[in-house]
Amino acid sequence: MTTYRILRLGARGDGVAEGPLFAPRTLPGEEITGTPDGDRLTDIRVVSPSPDRVRAPCRHFATCGGCQLQHASDSYVAAWKADQVRVALRIRGIEAEIGPVLTSPPASRRRAVLAARRTKSGALAGFHARASDQVVEVPDCQLLHPDLMPAFDAARDLARAGTSRKAGIAVTATLSRAGLDLAVRGGKPLDGPLRLSLAALAERHDLARLAWEDETVLTRRAPVQVFAGVPVVPPPGAFLQATAEGESALVAEVLALLDGARQVADLFAGCGTFSFPLAQRAAVHAVEGSPEMIAALDHAARHAQGLRPISHAARDLFRRPLDATELAGFDAVVIDPPRAGAEAQIAEIARSRVPRIAHVSCNPATFARDAAQLLAAGYRMGRVCVVDQFRWSSHVELVAGFHLD
């Protein structure tokens, strides 16, 4: 069997040997043997391990595709994630200070998408195996919050009740103040008997809320999330920061960057992750593409006390970004776009010359593209804060501030 040397880690956390050939669960500097299969190596055996290699804390790591980097030390993963940001910026000709990486602890994930399917003898629920539609059960998962773990049992019952053997379901499981909040995609069409089965299932598993496709089947208790002391009931399956610790770190950094601002635009606002903390000290205009999330934010804002004014709009910021004229009245912007970034909206922000910007991103490459636009318009960029709330994954999140002199 041929020997290979791992040169670096790729963006998805795989080791990369000359070729390139990708070798999962390997680290730079390691000598391995393996069998080429297209651009991947299989039957991998580590001959010479890296000093950064550790024993994976989860017994499911070898089969589950949920984590990519449990075989690397925490210090190595943090340095690698910081370097992912550094390299993405350098590709755009940008040098930046990267602050300490803030990593969420094990067993802290409060939101995850579970896979479930029926079998001959019952049902399976877990995560997909790497690059596969095979469902791997993970009863000892070291990633999820303990209070989220019962969602696996509920997902099995959901698969039994609402799927055929030929199809699986995706169950977005969120931990709320009132318990489990589940939203299902990919199941059978809702009919009378299925509704009755799902209602009984929700009672049996003590679910706070259960949604099936785009319909809420049952709400037994309002699945509340709390942002800066304000209770919010998001729509089923709505975006939520993956860990409470990660959310706290992101919010703290945004508040520090925009300290003293009086009028803030919160773009891609979701249900108010940043809007409500900012509204403790500034008037906020929240803009989000999902009308349902804006409705949840609006309802919470109207019942909250002690906040500055919060206005809002449901608007697709990709097709219709706030233009420079609309942004002229703000002295700060926070923007938290999805992985595609916000190229059109960033261009309008740059034209507006708004004095301060807090840019939250989950993709170093699109962040670097957006940062280059702002720097070309005369902004200066401060320290980049990397927040690792997707522990043991290749996922990287960050916050950076921009200001005009």
C-alpha positions in Angstrom: 0.0 0.0 0.0 1.3 3.4 -1.0 2.6 5.9 1.7 1.4 9.5 1.6 2.4 12.6 3.6 -0.4 15.0 4.7 0.6 18.5 3.6 -2.3 20.6 5.1 -5.9 20.6 6.0 -8.5 21.5 3.4 -11.4 23.9 4.0 -13.6 21.0 5.1 -11.2 19.6 7.6 -9.8 16.8 5.5 -6.0 16.2 5.3 -4.6 16.9 1.8 -1.8 14.8 0.3 -0.1 15.5 -3.0 -2.4 15.0 -6.0 -4.4 16.5 -4.3 -5.8 13.5 -2.5 -8.1 14.1 0.5 -7.8 12.0 3.6 -10.4 12.4 6.3 -9.3 12.3 10.0 -5.7 13.0 9.3 -3.4 15.9 10.2 -0.6 17.8 8.6 2.8 16.2 8.9 1.4 12.7 9.3 2.5 9.8 7.2 -0.3 7.5 6.2 -1.1 4.6 3.9 -4.3 4.5 1.9 -6.0 3.4 -1.3 -6.9 6.1 -3.9 -10.6 6.3 -4.8 -11.0 9.2 -7.2 -9.7 12.2 -5.3 -10.0 10.6 -1.9 -8.0 8.0 0.1 -9.8 5.1 1.7 -8.5 2.3 4.1 -6.4 4.9 5.8 -3.8 3.9 8.4 -1.7 6.5 10.2 1.9 5.4 10.2 3.5 8.4 11.8 1.0 10.5 13.9 1.1 14.2 14.4 1.9 15.5 18.0 -1.4 17.4 17.6 -3.4 14.1 17.3 -5.6 13.2 20.3 -8.0 10.4 21.1 -11.4 11.4 19.9 -13.7 12.1 22.9 -16.7 10.6 21.2 -17.0 6.9 20.4 -19.1 7.6 17.4 -16.4 9.8 15.7 -15.2 7.0 13.3 -18.6 6.5 11.8 -20.6 9.7 12.3 -20.3 12.6 9.9 -21.3 15.3 12.4 -17.8 16.2 13.5 -14.6 16.4 11.4 -11.9 17.4 13.8 -12.2 15.4 17.0 -8.8 13.8 16.3 -7.0 17.1 16.7 -6.2 18.9 19.9 -8.3 21.9 20.9 -5.3 24.3 20.5 -4.6 23.0 17.0 -8.2 23.4 15.9 -8.4 26.9 17.3 -5.2 27.9 15.5 -6.4 26.3 12.3 -9.7 28.1 12.4 -7.9 31.4 13.0 -5.6 30.6 10.0 -8.6 29.9 7.8 -9.7 33.5 8.4 -6.1 34.8 7.9 -5.6 33.0 4.6 -9.0 34.1 3.2 -8.1 37.7 4.0 -4.6 37.4 2.5 -6.1 36.1 -0.8 -7.8 39.5 -1.0 -4.6 41.3 -0.1 -5.7 42.0 3.5 -3.6 41.7 6.6 -5.5 41.6 9.9 -5.1 41.0 13.6 -6.9 37.8 14.6 -7.9 37.7 18.3 -8.1 34.7 20.6 -10.6 32.0 19.3 -13.6 31.7 21.6 -14.7 28.0 21.6 -18.0 26.7 22.9 -17.6 23.8 25.4 -18.6 20.2 24.7 -22.2 19.2 25.1 -23.4 22.8 24.4 -25.2 22.6 21.0 -28.8 23.7 21.5 -29.9 23.3 17.9 -29.2 20.5 15.3 -30.7 18.9 12.3 -31.2 15.2 12.9 -31.7 12.5 10.3 -34.3 9.8 10.8 -35.7 6.9 8.7 -37.8 3.8 9.1 -36.2 0.3 9.1 -37.6 -3.2 8.9 -37.6 -3.4 12.7 -38.3 0.1 13.6 -36.5 3.4 13.0 -33.1 5.0 13.2 -32.3 8.6 14.3 -28.9 10.3 14.4 -26.6 12.0 11.9 -25.6 11.1 8.4 -22.3 9.2 7.9 -19.7 11.2 6.1 -20.6 11.8 2.5 -23.5 9.3 2.8 -27.2 9.1 3.3 -26.7 6.3 5.9 -28.0 7.3 9.3 -25.7 6.7 12.2 -27.1 6.6 15.7 -25.1 8.6 18.3 -26.5 7.8 21.8 -23.3 9.1 23.4 -22.9 12.3 21.3 -20.5 14.7 23.0 -21.6 17.6 21.0 -25.3 18.2 21.8 -26.6 19.7 25.0 -27.9 16.9 27.3 -31.4 18.4 27.2 -31.4 18.1 23.4 -30.5 14.4 23.4 -34.2 13.2 23.9 -34.9 14.6 20.5 -33.4 11.4 19.0 -36.1 9.2 20.6 -38.8 11.6 19.3 -37.2 11.6 15.8 -37.4 7.8 15.7 -41.1 7.9 16.5 -41.6 10.7 14.0 -40.0 8.5 11.3 -42.2 5.5 12.3 -45.4 7.7 12.1 -44.7 9.8 9.1 -42.3 8.2 6.6 -42.1 5.3 4.2 -39.2 3.0 4.0 -38.0 4.8 0.9 -37.5 8.2 2.4 -36.1 9.8 5.5 -36.9 13.0 7.4 -34.9 15.9 8.6 -35.8 17.0 12.1 -34.6 20.4 13.2 -34.4 20.1 17.0 -34.1 23.2 19.0 -33.8 23.5 22.8 -36.1 26.2 24.1 -36.9 27.5 27.6 -40.0 25.3 27.4 -38.4 22.2 26.2 -37.9 20.6 22.8 -39.1 22.4 19.7 -39.1 20.1 16.6 -39.7 21.0 12.9 -39.9 18.1 10.4 -39.1 18.2 6.7 -39.6 15.4 4.1 -42.4 13.4 5.7 -45.7 12.2 4.4 -48.5 14.7 3.6 -50.5 15.7 6.7 -53.9 14.0 6.9 -56.3 13.3 9.8 -54.8 10.1 11.1 -51.2 11.5 10.9 -52.3 14.6 12.8 -53.7 12.4 15.6 -50.5 10.3 15.7 -48.3 13.4 15.8 -50.4 15.0 18.6 -50.1 11.8 20.7 -46.3 11.7 19.9 -45.9 15.3 21.1 -47.6 14.4 24.3 -45.6 11.3 24.8 -42.3 13.1 24.3 -43.4 16.2 26.2 -42.6 18.4 23.2 -43.1 22.2 23.5 -44.0 22.4 19.8 -44.1 20.2 16.8 -44.2 21.4 13.2 -44.6 19.3 10.1 -43.3 20.9 6.9 -44.8 24.5 7.0 -47.6 23.8 9.5 -47.5 23.8 13.3 -49.3 20.6 14.4 -49.3 21.3 18.1 -48.0 23.9 20.5 -48.2 22.6 24.1 -46.0 25.4 25.5 -44.6 28.4 23.8 -41.0 27.5 22.8 -39.4 30.7 24.1 -35.9 31.9 23.3 -34.6 34.9 25.3 -32.5 37.7 23.8 -31.2 40.2 26.3 -34.0 39.4 28.7 -36.7 39.6 26.1 -38.7 36.4 25.5 -39.2 35.7 21.8 -41.1 32.8 20.2 -39.4 32.1 16.8 -41.3 30.4 14.0 -40.6 26.6 13.6 -37.1 25.8 12.5 -36.0 29.4 12.6 -32.3 30.3 12.7 -30.7 30.4 16.2 -27.1 30.6 17.1 -25.8 27.1 17.8 -24.8 27.6 21.4 -25.7 30.0 24.2 -22.0 30.6 24.7 -21.4 31.4 21.1 -24.3 33.7 21.0 -23.0 35.5 24.1 -19.6 36.0 22.6 -21.0 37.3 19.3 -23.4 39.7 21.1 -20.6 41.0 23.4 -18.3 41.7 20.5 -21.1 43.5 18.5 -22.0 45.6 21.5 -18.4 46.6 22.1 -17.9 47.5 18.5 -21.0 49.7 18.4 -20.8 51.2 21.8 -22.2 54.8 21.8 -24.2 54.4 18.6 -27.7 56.0 18.8 -29.3 54.7 15.5 -28.4 51.2 14.4 -29.6 49.2 11.4 -29.6 45.4 12.1 -29.5 43.7 8.7 -30.4 40.0 8.4 -31.8 40.4 11.9 -33.5 37.1 12.3 -35.7 37.1 15.5 -33.6 39.7 17.3 -30.3 38.1 18.4 -28.6 41.5 18.1 -31.6 43.8 17.9 -32.7 43.4 21.5 -29.3 43.7 23.1 -28.6 46.8 21.0 -32.0 48.3 21.8 -31.0 48.6 25.5 -28.9 51.5 24.4 -29.9 52.6 20.9 -32.8 52.8 18.5 -32.8 49.8 16.2 -34.2 49.2 12.7 -34.3 45.4 12.1 -34.5 44.1 8.6 -34.9 40.4 7.8 -36.1 38.5 4.7 -38.4 36.1 6.6 -41.8 37.7 7.4 -42.4 35.1 10.1 -39.2 35.9 11.9 -39.9 39.7 11.7 -43.4 39.0 13.1 -41.8 37.1 16.1 -39.4 40.0 16.7 -42.2 42.6 16.4 -44.5 40.7 18.9 -41.6 40.5 21.4 -40.6 44.1 21.0 -44.2 45.3 21.5 -44.4 43.5 24.8 -40.9 44.3 26.1 -40.1 47.1 28.5 -37.1 49.4 29.0 -36.0 49.3 25.4 -35.3 52.1 22.9 -37.6 52.1 19.8 -37.4 49.1 17.5 -38.7 49.4 14.0 -38.6 46.6 11.4 -39.1 45.5 7.9 -39.5 42.2 6.1 -37.3 42.6 3.0 -35.1 40.4 0.8 -31.7 42.1 1.2 -30.2 40.2 -1.6 -32.6 41.4 -4.2 -33.4 44.7 -2.6 -30.7 45.9 -0.2 -31.1 49.0 1.9 -29.6 51.7 -0.3 -27.3 54.5 0.7 -30.1 57.0 1.1 -32.0 54.7 3.4 -28.9 54.1 5.5 -28.0 57.8 5.7 -29.8 58.2 9.0 -27.9 55.5 10.9 -24.6 55.9 12.7 -24.0 52.2 12.9 -24.8 48.9 11.1 -24.7 45.3 12.3 -24.9 42.8 9.4 -25.1 39.0 9.9 -25.7 37.5 6.4 -25.8 33.8 5.5 -22.8 32.0 4.0 -23.2 33.7 0.6 -22.3 37.0 2.3 -24.0 40.2 1.3 -22.1 41.7 -1.7 -24.9 44.0 -2.9 -25.8 45.2 0.6 -22.2 45.8 1.5 -21.8 48.0 -1.6 -24.7 50.2 -0.4 -23.2 50.4 3.1 -19.9 51.5 1.6 -21.7 54.2 -0.5 -23.6 55.4 2.6 -20.5 56.1 4.6 -22.2 54.9 7.8 -19.5 55.5 10.4 -19.3 52.1 12.1 -20.1 48.5 11.0 -20.1 45.3 12.9 -19.8 42.4 10.4 -20.7 38.9 11.6 -19.9 36.1 9.2 -20.1 32.3 9.0 -17.9 32.1 5.9 -14.3 33.5 5.8 -14.2 33.6 2.0 -17.3 35.8 1.5 -16.4 37.9 4.6 -13.0 38.6 2.9 -14.8 39.6 -0.3 -17.1 41.9 1.7 -14.2 43.3 3.7 -12.3 44.2 0.6 -15.2 46.3 -0.6 -15.3 48.2 2.6 -11.6 48.8 2.7 -11.6 50.0 -0.9 -14.2 52.5 0.2 -12.0 54.0 2.8 -13.0 52.0 5.9 -10.5 50.6 8.4 -10.8 47.1 9.9 -10.1 46.3 13.5 -9.3 43.0 15.1 -11.1 39.9 13.9 -12.8 37.8 16.6 -13.2 34.1 15.7 -16.1 32.4 17.5 -16.1 28.6 17.3 -19.6 27.5 18.3 -19.4 24.6 15.9 -16.9 22.7 18.0 -15.0 19.9 16.2 -16.3 21.0 12.8 -14.6 22.8 10.0 -17.2 25.6 10.4 -15.8 29.1 11.2 -17.6 32.2 12.5 -16.2 35.6 13.1 -17.0 39.2 14.0 -15.0 42.3 12.8 -15.5 46.0 13.1 -15.1 48.6 10.4 -14.9 52.4 10.9 -14.2 55.6 9.0 -11.5 57.9 10.3 
